[in-house]
Amino acid sequence: MFKHSRTTAAALLLTLLVGVASACSPSQEAAPDKPGVASAADKPFAGKKVTVFALNHPWSDTIKGSIQQLEASTGMKVDFQVIGEDQLQQKLAVQFTTNAASPDVFMYRPYMDKILYHKNGWTSPLNDYVNKDAAYDFADFAKSSIEAATIENKIESIPVFTDQFVLYYRKDILEKNGISVPATLDELTAAAKKLHDPAHDFYGFVGRGQRNALVTAVSSFVFSQGGDFMKGDKAAINTPEAIKGFQTYATLIKDYGPQGVLNMSWPQASAIFAQGKAAFYAETASVYKNTTDPEKSLVKDKIGFAKFPAGDAGAKPYNITAWSLAINSKSANKDAAWEFIQWATNKENVLKTQRAGAPGARSSLWTTKEGIETYPADLAEAIQETMKIGVGHNVPEVISVGEARDAVGSVVVKAALGEDIKAAADQANAEFQAIIDKDKTK
């Protein structure tokens, strides 16, 4: 169904270009200089240069290896700059605050930055582009991934890879103890309690415990119990539903987690699970190789993956756009910039990057052998199910995300330390509302 050779891709592009040219000028025929290669007259962006700032990531490595194909078919030149995450944030801030026209295209984290970028006018909405070419099949992108990249009905960016929150578990331990894979949060808590054996350095559950870092993890617990961080522009972390979600997570890490869990972010929690010291681990699917890599994991062949368990409101794990491609609002080459984005996120390239380990946002590829064969079968199934039901955010949707995460995370930390969770939620809610109100003045 999907072909990987440059020759096939170039031929396909040529066919499309010839079709477009014929439709526009019936009396003219395409006359390429060489078989399978478009002539200069057929290259719509000849002489155009597009500068791209990309994250240092396997996704970027894969795309960079095929850029010559795009340049040959369109005539554009692509200056593809691969930059580390911290440096990328710094460079983008400098470029945008000085109203620079470069980069034309950039990668960013919509779940953290889209509100700030939108409010400052740094991104160019893509609504007028996404459905221009029916072959692009914009509807193929998972609904929640597009929601994560959209604000005020404006599509700010196109997802390049995603994160889904799933349940990791020890297949051998569950089988030995006659426990089914938990389908509900109550079942997860009961199973963690039964399997918890700290005297033998084995724990029922492990997960993020650091105040700021845990917010992305606890979000799925809150959503699945019927809560959320906000309702409109009002903080909502002290509602009964939200508190129940916080309490469920706090109970798991406090009563059935390892010592020191409040100092753990995902690398530490993942390491505990990979060392064979925990029965359950709830985390984003994108870090699964840390638990299955033969060089890192002592239980690589004993790990199973499942859809996140249901709470009172059903199973509502997050499915977010981790990183996406956007167009600089000051770019002088927006059409060429879109051509790059459309090419980089077409089905063929998403298949390539997905196979390289970056879970894509195109639903159709998770139903094909080519799209899932490089992932554990049960993980691919869990990802596919989560893409259908997932919530498109996992942190408070405000400008001051870091401050908000600290306020929200404090509820779990205080509960895990034995403090009254309702009082903690009320205090955090007041702090969060102050952040929301402050952001309105920015």
Residue pairs with C-beta under 8 A, 6 or more apart in sequence:
1 368
1 370
2 347
2 348
2 351
2 368
2 370
3 9
3 12
3 348
4 348
4 352
6 66
6 69
7 36
9 66
9 69
9 348
10 36
10 37
10 69
10 72
10 73
11 36
13 38
13 73
14 30
14 32
14 36
14 37
14 38
14 42
14 73
16 135
17 30
17 38
17 42
17 44
17 73
18 30
18 42
21 28
21 30
21 42
22 28
22 29
22 30
30 38
30 39
30 42
31 39
32 38
32 39
32 42
33 39
33 40
37 72
38 72
38 73
40 46
40 75
43 73
43 74
43 75
44 74
44 75
44 339
45 74
45 75
45 76
45 335
45 336
45 339
46 74
46 75
46 76
47 75
48 75
48 76
48 77
48 333
48 336
49 76
49 77
49 78
49 79
49 333
50 76
50 77
50 78
50 79
50 104
50 105
50 333
50 336
50 337
50 339
50 340
51 78
51 79
51 81
51 102
51 103
51 104
51 105
52 78
52 79
52 80
52 81
52 103
52 104
52 105
52 106
52 340
53 81
53 83
53 88
53 91
53 92
53 103
53 105
53 106
53 107
54 60
54 63
54 64
54 80
54 81
54 82
54 83
54 106
54 107
55 82
55 83
55 84
55 85
55 88
55 107
55 323
56 82
56 83
56 84
56 85
56 88
57 161
57 323
57 358
58 353
58 356
58 357
58 358
59 160
59 161
59 323
59 353
59 356
59 358
60 80
60 82
60 107
61 82
61 356
62 349
62 352
62 353
62 356
62 358
63 80
63 344
63 349
63 353
64 80
64 82
66 349
66 352
67 78
67 80
70 76
70 78
70 339
70 340
70 343
71 77
71 78
74 336
74 339
76 336
76 339
76 340
78 340
81 103
83 91
88 106
88 107
92 103
92 106
92 108
94 100
95 102
95 103
95 328
96 117
96 120
96 122
96 328
99 330
100 328
100 330
101 328
101 330
101 331
101 332
102 328
102 331
103 328
103 331
104 327
104 328
104 331
104 332
104 333
104 334
104 336
104 337
104 340
105 325
105 326
105 327
105 328
105 331
105 337
105 340
105 341
106 325
106 326
106 328
107 160
107 323
107 324
107 325
107 326
108 114
108 117
108 157
108 323
108 324
108 326
109 322
109 323
109 324
110 148
110 149
110 156
110 157
110 321
110 324
111 148
111 320
111 321
111 322
111 393
111 394
111 395
112 395
112 401
114 123
114 148
114 149
114 151
114 156
114 157
115 151
115 397
115 398
115 399
116 399
117 123
117 156
117 326
118 151
118 152
118 154
118 156
119 399
119 442
121 329
122 328
122 329
123 156
123 157
123 326
123 327
123 328
123 329
124 326
124 327
124 328
124 329
124 331
124 334
125 154
125 155
125 156
126 155
126 156
126 157
126 158
126 326
126 327
126 338
126 341
127 153
127 154
127 155
129 338
129 342
130 136
130 138
130 155
130 158
131 138
133 342
136 342
136 346
137 347
137 364
140 347
140 362
140 363
140 364
141 158
141 159
141 361
141 362
141 363
142 162
142 319
142 361
142 362
142 363
142 387
142 388
142 390
143 392
144 319
144 320
144 387
144 390
144 391
144 392
145 159
145 162
145 319
145 320
145 321
145 361
145 387
145 392
146 155
146 159
146 321
146 361
146 392
147 392
147 393
148 159
148 319
148 320
148 321
148 392
148 393
149 155
149 156
149 157
149 158
149 159
149 321
149 324
150 156
156 324
156 326
157 321
157 324
157 325
157 326
158 324
158 325
158 326
158 341
158 345
159 321
159 323
159 324
159 345
159 360
159 361
160 323
160 324
160 325
160 344
160 345
160 353
160 358
160 360
160 361
161 286
161 322
161 323
161 353
161 354
161 358
161 359
161 360
161 361
162 286
162 319
162 320
162 321
162 322
162 359
162 360
162 361
162 387
163 284
163 285
163 286
163 318
163 319
163 320
163 322
163 359
163 394
164 284
164 285
164 286
164 317
164 318
164 319
164 359
164 382
164 383
164 386
164 387
164 390
165 216
165 217
165 219
165 220
165 282
165 283
165 284
165 285
165 308
165 317
165 318
165 319
165 386
165 390
165 394
166 282
166 283
166 284
166 285
166 305
166 306
166 307
166 308
166 317
166 379
166 382
166 383
166 386
167 181
167 182
167 188
167 280
167 281
167 282
167 305
167 306
167 307
167 308
167 309
167 382
168 273
168 280
168 281
168 282
168 283
168 288
168 291
168 303
168 304
168 305
169 181
169 182
169 279
169 280
169 281
169 303
169 304
169 305
169 306
170 276
170 278
170 279
170 280
170 299
170 302
170 303
170 304
171 302
171 303
171 304
172 299
172 302
173 179
173 195
173 279
173 302
174 180
174 181
174 191
174 279
174 304
177 194
177 195
179 191
179 194
179 195
180 187
181 304
181 306
182 188
182 190
182 191
182 280
182 306
182 309
183 309
183 310
184 309
184 310
184 311
185 221
185 224
185 225
185 248
185 309
185 310
185 311
187 309
188 205
188 252
188 280
188 309
189 248
189 251
189 252
189 256
191 204
191 279
191 280
192 204
192 205
192 252
192 256
192 279
192 280
193 204
193 255
193 256
194 204
195 202
195 204
195 279
196 202
196 203
196 204
196 205
196 255
196 256
196 279
197 203
198 258
198 259
201 277
202 277
202 278
202 279
203 256
203 257
203 258
203 272
203 277
203 278
203 279
204 252
204 255
204 256
204 257
204 278
204 279
204 280
205 252
205 253
205 256
205 257
205 278
205 279
205 280
205 281
205 282
206 253
206 257
206 258
206 261
206 264
206 269
206 272
206 273
206 277
206 278
206 280
206 281
207 214
207 217
207 249
207 252
207 253
207 257
207 261
207 264
207 269
207 281
207 282
207 283
208 214
208 216
208 217
208 264
208 265
208 266
208 269
208 283
209 253
209 257
209 261
209 262
209 263
209 264
209 269
209 412
209 413
209 416
210 262
210 263
210 264
210 265
210 409
211 262
211 405
211 406
211 409
211 410
211 412
211 413
212 402
212 405
212 406
212 409
213 264
213 265
213 266
213 409
214 249
214 409
214 412
214 413
215 394
215 395
215 396
215 405
215 408
215 409
216 284
216 318
216 394
216 395
217 249
217 282
217 283
218 245
218 246
218 249
218 408
218 409
218 412
219 229
219 318
219 391
219 393
219 394
219 395
220 282
220 308
220 316
220 317
220 318
220 391
220 394
221 245
221 246
221 248
221 249
221 311
222 228
222 229
222 237
222 241
222 242
222 245
222 246
223 245
223 313
223 316
223 317
223 318
223 391
224 245
224 308
224 309
224 310
224 311
224 312
224 313
224 314
224 315
224 316
224 317
225 241
225 242
225 244
225 245
225 248
225 311
225 312
225 313
226 241
226 244
226 311
226 312
226 313
227 236
227 237
227 239
227 241
227 242
227 243
227 244
227 245
228 236
228 242
229 235
229 236
229 237
229 242
229 395
229 396
229 397
229 404
229 408
229 432
230 236
230 396
230 397
230 398
230 436
233 436
233 440
234 433
234 436
235 429
235 430
235 432
235 433
235 436
236 242
236 429
237 243
237 246
237 407
237 408
237 411
237 425
237 428
237 429
237 432
238 422
238 425
238 426
238 428
238 429
241 312
241 313
242 425
243 411
243 421
243 422
243 425
244 311
244 312
245 311
246 411
246 412
246 415
246 421
246 425
247 415
247 421
248 311
249 412
250 411
250 412
250 415
250 416
250 421
252 280
253 261
253 262
253 412
253 416
254 261
254 415
254 416
254 418
257 278
258 272
258 277
258 278
261 269
261 416
262 413
262 416
262 417
264 272
266 283
266 284
266 287
267 290
269 281
269 283
270 281
270 283
270 287
270 290
270 291
271 290
271 296
272 278
272 281
273 281
273 291
273 299
273 303
274 290
274 291
274 293
274 296
274 297
274 298
274 299
274 300
275 297
275 298
275 299
276 298
276 299
276 302
281 291
282 308
285 305
285 359
285 379
285 382
285 383
285 386
286 322
286 358
286 359
288 305
288 375
288 376
288 379
289 357
290 296
290 297
291 297
291 299
291 300
291 303
292 300
292 303
292 376
293 300
294 300
297 303
303 376
304 378
305 376
305 378
305 379
305 382
306 378
306 382
307 315
307 317
307 381
307 382
307 385
307 386
308 315
308 316
308 317
308 386
309 315
314 389
315 389
316 389
316 390
316 391
317 386
317 389
317 390
317 391
318 390
318 391
318 392
318 393
318 394
319 386
319 387
319 389
319 390
319 391
319 392
320 390
320 392
320 393
320 394
321 361
321 392
325 341
325 344
325 345
327 334
327 337
327 338
327 341
328 337
331 337
343 349
347 362
347 364
347 365
350 360
350 361
350 362
350 365
351 360
351 365
351 368
351 370
351 371
353 360
354 360
354 365
354 371
354 374
355 370
355 371
355 373
355 374
357 374
359 383
360 371
361 387
363 384
363 387
363 388
364 371
365 371
365 372
366 372
366 380
366 383
366 384
366 387
367 384
371 380
372 380
372 384
375 383
395 401
395 404
395 405
396 404
396 405
396 408
396 432
398 404
398 435
398 436
398 439
399 439
399 442
400 435
400 438
400 439
403 435
404 432
404 435
404 436
407 428
407 431
407 432
407 435
408 428
408 432
410 424
410 427
410 428
410 431
411 421
411 424
411 425
411 428
414 420
414 421
414 424
415 421
415 424
